[in-house]
Amino acid sequence: MCLAVPVQIIEVLPGDEAIAEIAGVKKTISTALIEDVQVGDYVILHVGYALQKIDPEEAQKTIQLFNSQVSA
């Protein structure tokens, strides 16, 4: 099963890449599929690719829901 998750951009890199973080885990991801990525943006991440930007409040709700399910 594949899962797309919200992550926050913490650093924008050259060449359509960025460093994203979720739950303290940092990963270099591709931002080639979306435009104008900025530090602080939340994006949906799937298999290493940022698919689209999302609202920060919605991202936080999803992250909290995910965290509550993981710890249950």
PDB file of N, H, CA, C and O in Angstrom:
ATOM      1  N   MET A   1       0.841  -1.177   0.000  1.00  0.00           N
ATOM      2  CA  MET A   1       0.000   0.000   0.000  1.00  0.00           C
ATOM      3  C   MET A   1       0.881   1.234   0.000  1.00  0.00           C
ATOM      4  O   MET A   1       1.877   1.286   0.721  1.00  0.00           O
ATOM      5  N   CYS A   2       0.532   2.207  -0.785  1.00  0.00           N
ATOM      6  H   CYS A   2      -0.277   2.164  -1.371  1.00  0.00           H
ATOM      7  CA  CYS A   2       1.260   3.476  -0.834  1.00  0.00           C
ATOM      8  C   CYS A   2       0.467   4.525  -0.075  1.00  0.00           C
ATOM      9  O   CYS A   2      -0.764   4.508  -0.050  1.00  0.00           O
ATOM     10  N   LEU A   3       1.195   5.427   0.536  1.00  0.00           N
ATOM     11  H   LEU A   3       2.195   5.441   0.517  1.00  0.00           H
ATOM     12  CA  LEU A   3       0.561   6.458   1.336  1.00  0.00           C
ATOM     13  C   LEU A   3       1.193   7.802   1.008  1.00  0.00           C
ATOM     14  O   LEU A   3       2.417   7.926   0.979  1.00  0.00           O
ATOM     15  N   ALA A   4       0.364   8.802   0.762  1.00  0.00           N
ATOM     16  H   ALA A   4      -0.631   8.700   0.786  1.00  0.00           H
ATOM     17  CA  ALA A   4       0.856  10.160   0.566  1.00  0.00           C
ATOM     18  C   ALA A   4       0.650  10.901   1.882  1.00  0.00           C
ATOM     19  O   ALA A   4      -0.430  10.840   2.469  1.00  0.00           O
ATOM     20  N   VAL A   5       1.681  11.599   2.342  1.00  0.00           N
ATOM     21  H   VAL A   5       2.558  11.648   1.865  1.00  0.00           H
ATOM     22  CA  VAL A   5       1.623  12.255   3.644  1.00  0.00           C
ATOM     23  C   VAL A   5       2.023  13.717   3.526  1.00  0.00           C
ATOM     24  O   VAL A   5       2.805  14.080   2.647  1.00  0.00           O
ATOM     25  N   PRO A   6       1.489  14.565   4.413  1.00  0.00           N
ATOM     26  CA  PRO A   6       1.909  15.965   4.419  1.00  0.00           C
ATOM     27  C   PRO A   6       3.263  16.103   5.115  1.00  0.00           C
ATOM     28  O   PRO A   6       3.503  15.507   6.165  1.00  0.00           O
ATOM     29  N   VAL A   7       4.130  16.893   4.514  1.00  0.00           N
ATOM     30  H   VAL A   7       3.936  17.377   3.661  1.00  0.00           H
ATOM     31  CA  VAL A   7       5.446  17.188   5.095  1.00  0.00           C
ATOM     32  C   VAL A   7       5.691  18.680   4.967  1.00  0.00           C
ATOM     33  O   VAL A   7       5.098  19.351   4.122  1.00  0.00           O
ATOM     34  N   GLN A   8       6.579  19.195   5.822  1.00  0.00           N
ATOM     35  H   GLN A   8       7.061  18.651   6.508  1.00  0.00           H
ATOM     36  CA  GLN A   8       6.907  20.616   5.758  1.00  0.00           C
ATOM     37  C   GLN A   8       8.273  20.800   5.116  1.00  0.00           C
ATOM     38  O   GLN A   8       9.217  20.073   5.424  1.00  0.00           O
ATOM     39  N   ILE A   9       8.372  21.778   4.223  1.00  0.00           N
ATOM     40  H   ILE A   9       7.605  22.370   3.973  1.00  0.00           H
ATOM     41  CA  ILE A   9       9.635  22.108   3.575  1.00  0.00           C
ATOM     42  C   ILE A   9      10.487  22.906   4.560  1.00  0.00           C
ATOM     43  O   ILE A   9      10.052  23.940   5.067  1.00  0.00           O
ATOM     44  N   ILE A  10      11.699  22.426   4.830  1.00  0.00           N
ATOM     45  H   ILE A  10      12.052  21.586   4.418  1.00  0.00           H
ATOM     46  CA  ILE A  10      12.574  23.145   5.754  1.00  0.00           C
ATOM     47  C   ILE A  10      13.774  23.772   5.059  1.00  0.00           C
ATOM     48  O   ILE A  10      14.455  24.627   5.623  1.00  0.00           O
ATOM     49  N   GLU A  11      14.026  23.332   3.818  1.00  0.00           N
ATOM     50  H   GLU A  11      13.473  22.637   3.360  1.00  0.00           H
ATOM     51  CA  GLU A  11      15.112  23.933   3.034  1.00  0.00           C
ATOM     52  C   GLU A  11      14.852  23.685   1.558  1.00  0.00           C
ATOM     53  O   GLU A  11      14.515  22.570   1.158  1.00  0.00           O
ATOM     54  N   VAL A  12      15.010  24.718   0.757  1.00  0.00           N
ATOM     55  H   VAL A  12      15.284  25.623   1.081  1.00  0.00           H
ATOM     56  CA  VAL A  12      14.880  24.580  -0.696  1.00  0.00           C
ATOM     57  C   VAL A  12      16.276  24.433  -1.277  1.00  0.00           C
ATOM     58  O   VAL A  12      17.169  25.229  -0.988  1.00  0.00           O
ATOM     59  N   LEU A  13      16.453  23.412  -2.096  1.00  0.00           N
ATOM     60  H   LEU A  13      15.728  22.765  -2.331  1.00  0.00           H
ATOM     61  CA  LEU A  13      17.744  23.107  -2.707  1.00  0.00           C
ATOM     62  C   LEU A  13      17.699  23.423  -4.198  1.00  0.00           C
ATOM     63  O   LEU A  13      16.618  23.537  -4.776  1.00  0.00           O
ATOM     64  N   PRO A  14      18.859  23.564  -4.821  1.00  0.00           N
ATOM     65  CA  PRO A  14      18.860  23.755  -6.277  1.00  0.00           C
ATOM     66  C   PRO A  14      18.398  22.484  -6.997  1.00  0.00           C
ATOM     67  O   PRO A  14      18.425  21.386  -6.442  1.00  0.00           O
ATOM     68  N   GLY A  15      17.982  22.666  -8.231  1.00  0.00           N
ATOM     69  H   GLY A  15      17.960  23.558  -8.683  1.00  0.00           H
ATOM     70  CA  GLY A  15      17.648  21.504  -9.070  1.00  0.00           C
ATOM     71  C   GLY A  15      16.331  20.843  -8.726  1.00  0.00           C
ATOM     72  O   GLY A  15      16.232  19.617  -8.775  1.00  0.00           O
ATOM     73  N   ASP A  16      15.313  21.623  -8.378  1.00  0.00           N
ATOM     74  H   ASP A  16      15.393  22.619  -8.338  1.00  0.00           H
ATOM     75  CA  ASP A  16      13.987  21.072  -8.078  1.00  0.00           C
ATOM     76  C   ASP A  16      14.006  20.053  -6.946  1.00  0.00           C
ATOM     77  O   ASP A  16      13.345  19.018  -7.022  1.00  0.00           O
ATOM     78  N   GLU A  17      14.765  20.349  -5.898  1.00  0.00           N
ATOM     79  H   GLU A  17      15.302  21.190  -5.836  1.00  0.00           H
ATOM     80  CA  GLU A  17      14.787  19.504  -4.718  1.00  0.00           C
ATOM     81  C   GLU A  17      14.624  20.352  -3.471  1.00  0.00           C
ATOM     82  O   GLU A  17      14.871  21.558  -3.479  1.00  0.00           O
ATOM     83  N   ALA A  18      14.206  19.701  -2.407  1.00  0.00           N
ATOM     84  H   ALA A  18      14.006  18.721  -2.400  1.00  0.00           H
ATOM     85  CA  ALA A  18      14.062  20.369  -1.119  1.00  0.00           C
ATOM     86  C   ALA A  18      14.262  19.340  -0.023  1.00  0.00           C
ATOM     87  O   ALA A  18      14.209  18.133  -0.263  1.00  0.00           O
ATOM     88  N   ILE A  19      14.493  19.835   1.178  1.00  0.00           N
ATOM     89  H   ILE A  19      14.536  20.815   1.373  1.00  0.00           H
ATOM     90  CA  ILE A  19      14.528  18.963   2.340  1.00  0.00           C
ATOM     91  C   ILE A  19      13.206  19.159   3.066  1.00  0.00           C
ATOM     92  O   ILE A  19      12.811  20.281   3.383  1.00  0.00           O
ATOM     93  N   ALA A  20      12.530  18.043   3.322  1.00  0.00           N
ATOM     94  H   ALA A  20      12.851  17.131   3.064  1.00  0.00           H
ATOM     95  CA  ALA A  20      11.252  18.057   4.010  1.00  0.00           C
ATOM     96  C   ALA A  20      11.389  17.310   5.326  1.00  0.00           C
ATOM     97  O   ALA A  20      12.260  16.455   5.490  1.00  0.00           O
ATOM     98  N   GLU A  21      10.503  17.654   6.264  1.00  0.00           N
ATOM     99  H   GLU A  21       9.796  18.348   6.131  1.00  0.00           H
ATOM    100  CA  GLU A  21      10.552  17.024   7.583  1.00  0.00           C
ATOM    101  C   GLU A  21       9.155  16.608   8.021  1.00  0.00           C
ATOM    102  O   GLU A  21       8.177  17.331   7.829  1.00  0.00           O
ATOM    103  N   ILE A  22       9.094  15.425   8.612  1.00  0.00           N
ATOM    104  H   ILE A  22       9.888  14.838   8.768  1.00  0.00           H
ATOM    105  CA  ILE A  22       7.886  14.956   9.277  1.00  0.00           C
ATOM    106  C   ILE A  22       8.318  14.125  10.477  1.00  0.00           C
ATOM    107  O   ILE A  22       9.128  13.207  10.350  1.00  0.00           O
ATOM    108  N   ALA A  23       7.780  14.449  11.621  1.00  0.00           N
ATOM    109  H   ALA A  23       7.122  15.195  11.725  1.00  0.00           H
ATOM    110  CA  ALA A  23       8.058  13.720  12.870  1.00  0.00           C
ATOM    111  C   ALA A  23       9.559  13.623  13.151  1.00  0.00           C
ATOM    112  O   ALA A  23      10.040  12.604  13.646  1.00  0.00           O
ATOM    113  N   GLY A  24      10.283  14.678  12.836  1.00  0.00           N
ATOM    114  H   GLY A  24       9.892  15.506  12.434  1.00  0.00           H
ATOM    115  CA  GLY A  24      11.714  14.702  13.110  1.00  0.00           C
ATOM    116  C   GLY A  24      12.578  14.026  12.061  1.00  0.00           C
ATOM    117  O   GLY A  24      13.805  14.060  12.155  1.00  0.00           O
ATOM    118  N   VAL A  25      11.957  13.413  11.067  1.00  0.00           N
ATOM    119  H   VAL A  25      10.960  13.385  10.991  1.00  0.00           H
ATOM    120  CA  VAL A  25      12.691  12.746   9.993  1.00  0.00           C
ATOM    121  C   VAL A  25      12.836  13.726   8.833  1.00  0.00           C
ATOM    122  O   VAL A  25      11.857  14.316   8.377  1.00  0.00           O
ATOM    123  N   LYS A  26      14.074  13.891   8.363  1.00  0.00           N
ATOM    124  H   LYS A  26      14.870  13.412   8.734  1.00  0.00           H
ATOM    125  CA  LYS A  26      14.341  14.797   7.246  1.00  0.00           C
ATOM    126  C   LYS A  26      14.698  13.979   6.014  1.00  0.00           C
ATOM    127  O   LYS A  26      15.417  12.983   6.103  1.00  0.00           O
ATOM    128  N   LYS A  27      14.188  14.409   4.864  1.00  0.00           N
ATOM    129  H   LYS A  27      13.605  15.218   4.792  1.00  0.00           H
ATOM    130  CA  LYS A  27      14.412  13.664   3.627  1.00  0.00           C
ATOM    131  C   LYS A  27      14.508  14.642   2.467  1.00  0.00           C
ATOM    132  O   LYS A  27      13.767  15.623   2.402  1.00  0.00           O
ATOM    133  N   THR A  28      15.424  14.364   1.560  1.00  0.00           N
ATOM    134  H   THR A  28      16.026  13.567   1.613  1.00  0.00           H
ATOM    135  CA  THR A  28      15.506  15.140   0.322  1.00  0.00           C
ATOM    136  C   THR A  28      14.425  14.633  -0.619  1.00  0.00           C
ATOM    137  O   THR A  28      14.318  13.435  -0.880  1.00  0.00           O
ATOM    138  N   ILE A  29      13.617  15.579  -1.129  1.00  0.00           N
ATOM    139  H   ILE A  29      13.704  16.553  -0.917  1.00  0.00           H
ATOM    140  CA  ILE A  29      12.505  15.212  -2.001  1.00  0.00           C
ATOM    141  C   ILE A  29      12.576  16.002  -3.302  1.00  0.00           C
ATOM    142  O   ILE A  29      13.270  17.016  -3.386  1.00  0.00           O
ATOM    143  N   SER A  30      11.862  15.537  -4.304  1.00  0.00           N
ATOM    144  H   SER A  30      11.298  14.714  -4.236  1.00  0.00           H
ATOM    145  CA  SER A  30      11.761  16.245  -5.573  1.00  0.00           C
ATOM    146  C   SER A  30      10.583  17.216  -5.526  1.00  0.00           C
ATOM    147  O   SER A  30       9.490  16.867  -5.079  1.00  0.00           O
ATOM    148  N   THR A  31      10.824  18.433  -5.993  1.00  0.00           N
ATOM    149  H   THR A  31      11.712  18.716  -6.356  1.00  0.00           H
ATOM    150  CA  THR A  31       9.751  19.427  -6.100  1.00  0.00           C
ATOM    151  C   THR A  31       9.470  19.758  -7.571  1.00  0.00           C
ATOM    152  O   THR A  31       8.892  20.800  -7.879  1.00  0.00           O
ATOM    153  N   ALA A  32       9.880  18.875  -8.462  1.00  0.00           N
ATOM    154  H   ALA A  32      10.350  18.028  -8.212  1.00  0.00           H
ATOM    155  CA  ALA A  32       9.750  19.119  -9.899  1.00  0.00           C
ATOM    156  C   ALA A  32       8.297  19.228 -10.362  1.00  0.00           C
ATOM    157  O   ALA A  32       8.030  19.816 -11.410  1.00  0.00           O
ATOM    158  N   LEU A  33       7.363  18.675  -9.605  1.00  0.00           N
ATOM    159  H   LEU A  33       7.579  18.198  -8.754  1.00  0.00           H
ATOM    160  CA  LEU A  33       5.972  18.653 -10.042  1.00  0.00           C
ATOM    161  C   LEU A  33       5.152  19.855  -9.579  1.00  0.00           C
ATOM    162  O   LEU A  33       3.997  20.003  -9.978  1.00  0.00           O
ATOM    163  N   ILE A  34       5.734  20.714  -8.743  1.00  0.00           N
ATOM    164  H   ILE A  34       6.672  20.594  -8.418  1.00  0.00           H
ATOM    165  CA  ILE A  34       5.013  21.899  -8.270  1.00  0.00           C
ATOM    166  C   ILE A  34       5.900  23.131  -8.405  1.00  0.00           C
ATOM    167  O   ILE A  34       7.122  23.021  -8.500  1.00  0.00           O
ATOM    168  N   GLU A  35       5.275  24.300  -8.412  1.00  0.00           N
ATOM    169  H   GLU A  35       4.282  24.390  -8.334  1.00  0.00           H
ATOM    170  CA  GLU A  35       6.006  25.549  -8.606  1.00  0.00           C
ATOM    171  C   GLU A  35       6.112  26.348  -7.315  1.00  0.00           C
ATOM    172  O   GLU A  35       5.284  26.214  -6.414  1.00  0.00           O
ATOM    173  N   ASP A  36       7.137  27.175  -7.243  1.00  0.00           N
ATOM    174  H   ASP A  36       7.810  27.284  -7.975  1.00  0.00           H
ATOM    175  CA  ASP A  36       7.294  28.178  -6.201  1.00  0.00           C
ATOM    176  C   ASP A  36       7.244  27.602  -4.792  1.00  0.00           C
ATOM    177  O   ASP A  36       6.490  28.088  -3.949  1.00  0.00           O
ATOM    178  N   VAL A  37       8.035  26.579  -4.535  1.00  0.00           N
ATOM    179  H   VAL A  37       8.647  26.184  -5.221  1.00  0.00           H
ATOM    180  CA  VAL A  37       8.108  25.978  -3.204  1.00  0.00           C
ATOM    181  C   VAL A  37       8.970  26.865  -2.314  1.00  0.00           C
ATOM    182  O   VAL A  37      10.060  27.284  -2.703  1.00  0.00           O
ATOM    183  N   GLN A  38       8.466  27.146  -1.111  1.00  0.00           N
ATOM    184  H   GLN A  38       7.581  26.806  -0.795  1.00  0.00           H
ATOM    185  CA  GLN A  38       9.161  28.005  -0.157  1.00  0.00           C
ATOM    186  C   GLN A  38       9.329  27.277   1.171  1.00  0.00           C
ATOM    187  O   GLN A  38       8.557  26.377   1.503  1.00  0.00           O
ATOM    188  N   VAL A  39      10.349  27.680   1.926  1.00  0.00           N
ATOM    189  H   VAL A  39      10.976  28.411   1.656  1.00  0.00           H
ATOM    190  CA  VAL A  39      10.527  27.158   3.280  1.00  0.00           C
ATOM    191  C   VAL A  39       9.260  27.455   4.071  1.00  0.00           C
ATOM    192  O   VAL A  39       8.733  28.566   4.024  1.00  0.00           O
ATOM    193  N   GLY A  40       8.778  26.458   4.793  1.00  0.00           N
ATOM    194  H   GLY A  40       9.206  25.555   4.832  1.00  0.00           H
ATOM    195  CA  GLY A  40       7.558  26.595   5.593  1.00  0.00           C
ATOM    196  C   GLY A  40       6.327  26.046   4.907  1.00  0.00           C
ATOM    197  O   GLY A  40       5.322  25.787   5.570  1.00  0.00           O
ATOM    198  N   ASP A  41       6.374  25.858   3.583  1.00  0.00           N
ATOM    199  H   ASP A  41       7.190  26.069   3.045  1.00  0.00           H
ATOM    200  CA  ASP A  41       5.231  25.276   2.868  1.00  0.00           C
ATOM    201  C   ASP A  41       5.014  23.833   3.316  1.00  0.00           C
ATOM    202  O   ASP A  41       5.956  23.118   3.660  1.00  0.00           O
ATOM    203  N   TYR A  42       3.752  23.429   3.302  1.00  0.00           N
ATOM    204  H   TYR A  42       2.987  24.010   3.023  1.00  0.00           H
ATOM    205  CA  TYR A  42       3.405  22.023   3.479  1.00  0.00           C
ATOM    206  C   TYR A  42       3.034  21.477   2.118  1.00  0.00           C
ATOM    207  O   TYR A  42       2.333  22.125   1.340  1.00  0.00           O
ATOM    208  N   VAL A  43       3.514  20.273   1.838  1.00  0.00           N
ATOM    209  H   VAL A  43       4.083  19.746   2.470  1.00  0.00           H
ATOM    210  CA  VAL A  43       3.217  19.608   0.574  1.00  0.00           C
ATOM    211  C   VAL A  43       2.807  18.167   0.851  1.00  0.00           C
ATOM    212  O   VAL A  43       3.134  17.600   1.893  1.00  0.00           O
ATOM    213  N   ILE A  44       2.091  17.595  -0.095  1.00  0.00           N
ATOM    214  H   ILE A  44       1.826  18.055  -0.942  1.00  0.00           H
ATOM    215  CA  ILE A  44       1.778  16.172  -0.037  1.00  0.00           C
ATOM    216  C   ILE A  44       2.941  15.425  -0.689  1.00  0.00           C
ATOM    217  O   ILE A  44       3.306  15.705  -1.830  1.00  0.00           O
ATOM    218  N   LEU A  45       3.512  14.480   0.039  1.00  0.00           N
ATOM    219  H   LEU A  45       3.215  14.252   0.966  1.00  0.00           H
ATOM    220  CA  LEU A  45       4.666  13.713  -0.438  1.00  0.00           C
ATOM    221  C   LEU A  45       4.245  12.284  -0.751  1.00  0.00           C
ATOM    222  O   LEU A  45       3.608  11.616   0.063  1.00  0.00           O
ATOM    223  N   HIS A  46       4.609  11.831  -1.936  1.00  0.00           N
ATOM    224  H   HIS A  46       5.126  12.373  -2.598  1.00  0.00           H
ATOM    225  CA  HIS A  46       4.330  10.452  -2.350  1.00  0.00           C
ATOM    226  C   HIS A  46       5.533   9.931  -3.112  1.00  0.00           C
ATOM    227  O   HIS A  46       5.952  10.530  -4.102  1.00  0.00           O
ATOM    228  N   VAL A  47       6.086   8.832  -2.662  1.00  0.00           N
ATOM    229  H   VAL A  47       5.746   8.346  -1.858  1.00  0.00           H
ATOM    230  CA  VAL A  47       7.272   8.180  -3.233  1.00  0.00           C
ATOM    231  C   VAL A  47       8.379   9.170  -3.614  1.00  0.00           C
ATOM    232  O   VAL A  47       8.980   9.067  -4.684  1.00  0.00           O
ATOM    233  N   GLY A  48       8.632  10.118  -2.730  1.00  0.00           N
ATOM    234  H   GLY A  48       8.144  10.202  -1.861  1.00  0.00           H
ATOM    235  CA  GLY A  48       9.741  11.040  -2.940  1.00  0.00           C
ATOM    236  C   GLY A  48       9.435  12.291  -3.728  1.00  0.00           C
ATOM    237  O   GLY A  48      10.315  13.130  -3.921  1.00  0.00           O
ATOM    238  N   TYR A  49       8.190  12.434  -4.194  1.00  0.00           N
ATOM    239  H   TYR A  49       7.475  11.752  -4.037  1.00  0.00           H
ATOM    240  CA  TYR A  49       7.791  13.600  -4.989  1.00  0.00           C
ATOM    241  C   TYR A  49       6.743  14.429  -4.256  1.00  0.00           C
ATOM    242  O   TYR A  49       5.763  13.894  -3.739  1.00  0.00           O
ATOM    243  N   ALA A  50       6.961  15.732  -4.217  1.00  0.00           N
ATOM    244  H   ALA A  50       7.757  16.167  -4.637  1.00  0.00           H
ATOM    245  CA  ALA A  50       5.942  16.645  -3.715  1.00  0.00           C
ATOM    246  C   ALA A  50       4.886  16.778  -4.813  1.00  0.00           C
ATOM    247  O   ALA A  50       5.199  17.173  -5.936  1.00  0.00           O
ATOM    248  N   LEU A  51       3.641  16.448  -4.487  1.00  0.00           N
ATOM    249  H   LEU A  51       3.387  16.126  -3.575  1.00  0.00           H
ATOM    250  CA  LEU A  51       2.579  16.453  -5.490  1.00  0.00           C
ATOM    251  C   LEU A  51       1.827  17.770  -5.559  1.00  0.00           C
ATOM    252  O   LEU A  51       1.458  18.220  -6.644  1.00  0.00           O
ATOM    253  N   GLN A  52       1.599  18.387  -4.412  1.00  0.00           N
ATOM    254  H   GLN A  52       1.899  18.020  -3.531  1.00  0.00           H
ATOM    255  CA  GLN A  52       0.896  19.674  -4.373  1.00  0.00           C
ATOM    256  C   GLN A  52       1.079  20.316  -3.010  1.00  0.00           C
ATOM    257  O   GLN A  52       1.348  19.640  -2.017  1.00  0.00           O
ATOM    258  N   LYS A  53       0.928  21.634  -2.980  1.00  0.00           N
ATOM    259  H   LYS A  53       0.709  22.184  -3.787  1.00  0.00           H
ATOM    260  CA  LYS A  53       0.943  22.357  -1.714  1.00  0.00           C
ATOM    261  C   LYS A  53      -0.406  22.161  -1.033  1.00  0.00           C
ATOM    262  O   LYS A  53      -1.430  21.972  -1.690  1.00  0.00           O
ATOM    263  N   ILE A  54      -0.386  22.210   0.307  1.00  0.00           N
ATOM    264  H   ILE A  54       0.446  22.364   0.841  1.00  0.00           H
ATOM    265  CA  ILE A  54      -1.638  22.119   1.049  1.00  0.00           C
ATOM    266  C   ILE A  54      -1.667  23.172   2.147  1.00  0.00           C
ATOM    267  O   ILE A  54      -0.633  23.703   2.552  1.00  0.00           O
ATOM    268  N   ASP A  55      -2.862  23.457   2.612  1.00  0.00           N
ATOM    269  H   ASP A  55      -3.702  23.026   2.283  1.00  0.00           H
ATOM    270  CA  ASP A  55      -3.086  24.427   3.668  1.00  0.00           C
ATOM    271  C   ASP A  55      -2.406  23.957   4.959  1.00  0.00           C
ATOM    272  O   ASP A  55      -2.553  22.796   5.340  1.00  0.00           O
ATOM    273  N   PRO A  56      -1.668  24.839   5.634  1.00  0.00           N
ATOM    274  CA  PRO A  56      -0.965  24.447   6.864  1.00  0.00           C
ATOM    275  C   PRO A  56      -1.885  23.877   7.948  1.00  0.00           C
ATOM    276  O   PRO A  56      -1.508  22.936   8.646  1.00  0.00           O
ATOM    277  N   GLU A  57      -3.083  24.438   8.091  1.00  0.00           N
ATOM    278  H   GLU A  57      -3.390  25.202   7.524  1.00  0.00           H
ATOM    279  CA  GLU A  57      -4.010  23.918   9.105  1.00  0.00           C
ATOM    280  C   GLU A  57      -4.456  22.493   8.778  1.00  0.00           C
ATOM    281  O   GLU A  57      -4.516  21.637   9.661  1.00  0.00           O
ATOM    282  N   GLU A  58      -4.767  22.248   7.517  1.00  0.00           N
ATOM    283  H   GLU A  58      -4.719  22.943   6.800  1.00  0.00           H
ATOM    284  CA  GLU A  58      -5.158  20.899   7.106  1.00  0.00           C
ATOM    285  C   GLU A  58      -4.001  19.920   7.271  1.00  0.00           C
ATOM    286  O   GLU A  58      -4.202  18.777   7.680  1.00  0.00           O
ATOM    287  N   ALA A  59      -2.792  20.372   6.952  1.00  0.00           N
ATOM    288  H   ALA A  59      -2.629  21.301   6.620  1.00  0.00           H
ATOM    289  CA  ALA A  59      -1.613  19.517   7.112  1.00  0.00           C
ATOM    290  C   ALA A  59      -1.448  19.119   8.577  1.00  0.00           C
ATOM    291  O   ALA A  59      -1.202  17.952   8.883  1.00  0.00           O
ATOM    292  N   GLN A  60      -1.586  20.092   9.481  1.00  0.00           N
ATOM    293  H   GLN A  60      -1.786  21.040   9.233  1.00  0.00           H
ATOM    294  CA  GLN A  60      -1.436  19.804  10.910  1.00  0.00           C
ATOM    295  C   GLN A  60      -2.507  18.833  11.403  1.00  0.00           C
ATOM    296  O   GLN A  60      -2.213  17.945  12.204  1.00  0.00           O
ATOM    297  N   LYS A  61      -3.736  18.990  10.939  1.00  0.00           N
ATOM    298  H   LYS A  61      -3.975  19.711  10.288  1.00  0.00           H
ATOM    299  CA  LYS A  61      -4.808  18.065  11.318  1.00  0.00           C
ATOM    300  C   LYS A  61      -4.479  16.643  10.879  1.00  0.00           C
ATOM    301  O   LYS A  61      -4.652  15.690  11.638  1.00  0.00           O
ATOM    302  N   THR A  62      -4.006  16.517   9.653  1.00  0.00           N
ATOM    303  H   THR A  62      -3.866  17.291   9.037  1.00  0.00           H
ATOM    304  CA  THR A  62      -3.670  15.190   9.124  1.00  0.00           C
ATOM    305  C   THR A  62      -2.495  14.586   9.881  1.00  0.00           C
ATOM    306  O   THR A  62      -2.509  13.398  10.203  1.00  0.00           O
ATOM    307  N   ILE A  63      -1.481  15.392  10.165  1.00  0.00           N
ATOM    308  H   ILE A  63      -1.469  16.357   9.903  1.00  0.00           H
ATOM    309  CA  ILE A  63      -0.318  14.907  10.911  1.00  0.00           C
ATOM    310  C   ILE A  63      -0.733  14.454  12.312  1.00  0.00           C
ATOM    311  O   ILE A  63      -0.287  13.407  12.781  1.00  0.00           O
ATOM    312  N   GLN A  64      -1.583  15.237  12.982  1.00  0.00           N
ATOM    313  H   GLN A  64      -1.945  16.088  12.601  1.00  0.00           H
ATOM    314  CA  GLN A  64      -2.059  14.851  14.313  1.00  0.00           C
ATOM    315  C   GLN A  64      -2.856  13.554  14.261  1.00  0.00           C
ATOM    316  O   GLN A  64      -2.698  12.692  15.126  1.00  0.00           O
ATOM    317  N   LEU A  65      -3.703  13.414  13.263  1.00  0.00           N
ATOM    318  H   LEU A  65      -3.832  14.114  12.561  1.00  0.00           H
ATOM    319  CA  LEU A  65      -4.468  12.183  13.098  1.00  0.00           C
ATOM    320  C   LEU A  65      -3.551  10.998  12.857  1.00  0.00           C
ATOM    321  O   LEU A  65      -3.729   9.934  13.450  1.00  0.00           O
ATOM    322  N   PHE A  66      -2.572  11.184  11.986  1.00  0.00           N
ATOM    323  H   PHE A  66      -2.428  12.048  11.504  1.00  0.00           H
ATOM    324  CA  PHE A  66      -1.612  10.119  11.704  1.00  0.00           C
ATOM    325  C   PHE A  66      -0.854   9.727  12.973  1.00  0.00           C
ATOM    326  O   PHE A  66      -0.702   8.541  13.266  1.00  0.00           O
ATOM    327  N   ASN A  67      -0.377  10.726  13.728  1.00  0.00           N
ATOM    328  H   ASN A  67      -0.501  11.690  13.490  1.00  0.00           H
ATOM    329  CA  ASN A  67       0.366  10.451  14.959  1.00  0.00           C
ATOM    330  C   ASN A  67      -0.479   9.727  15.992  1.00  0.00           C
ATOM    331  O   ASN A  67       0.022   8.859  16.707  1.00  0.00           O
ATOM    332  N   SER A  68      -1.763  10.079  16.077  1.00  0.00           N
ATOM    333  H   SER A  68      -2.169  10.784  15.496  1.00  0.00           H
ATOM    334  CA  SER A  68      -2.627   9.397  17.055  1.00  0.00           C
ATOM    335  C   SER A  68      -2.869   7.944  16.661  1.00  0.00           C
ATOM    336  O   SER A  68      -3.029   7.087  17.530  1.00  0.00           O
ATOM    337  N   GLN A  69      -2.897   7.659  15.364  1.00  0.00           N
ATOM    338  H   GLN A  69      -2.767   8.354  14.658  1.00  0.00           H
ATOM    339  CA  GLN A  69      -3.096   6.281  14.907  1.00  0.00           C
ATOM    340  C   GLN A  69      -1.841   5.436  15.080  1.00  0.00           C
ATOM    341  O   GLN A  69      -1.922   4.245  15.380  1.00  0.00           O
ATOM    342  N   VAL A  70      -0.683   6.057  14.889  1.00  0.00           N
ATOM    343  H   VAL A  70      -0.617   7.025  14.645  1.00  0.00           H
ATOM    344  CA  VAL A  70       0.588   5.339  15.025  1.00  0.00           C
ATOM    345  C   VAL A  70       0.834   4.968  16.472  1.00  0.00           C
ATOM    346  O   VAL A  70       1.338   3.881  16.753  1.00  0.00           O
ATOM    347  N   SER A  71       0.488   5.853  17.397  1.00  0.00           N
ATOM    348  H   SER A  71       0.079   6.736  17.169  1.00  0.00           H
ATOM    349  CA  SER A  71       0.759   5.604  18.806  1.00  0.00           C
ATOM    350  C   SER A  71      -0.319   4.754  19.477  1.00  0.00           C
ATOM    351  O   SER A  71      -0.155   4.341  20.625  1.00  0.00           O
ATOM    352  N   ALA A  72      -1.420   4.489  18.768  1.00  0.00           N
ATOM    353  H   ALA A  72      -1.553   4.824  17.836  1.00  0.00           H
ATOM    354  CA  ALA A  72      -2.515   3.688  19.370  1.00  0.00           C
ATOM    355  C   ALA A  72      -2.193   2.220  19.387  1.00  0.00           C
ATOM    356  O   ALA A  72      -2.999   1.416  19.854  1.00  0.00           O
TER     357      ALA A  72
END
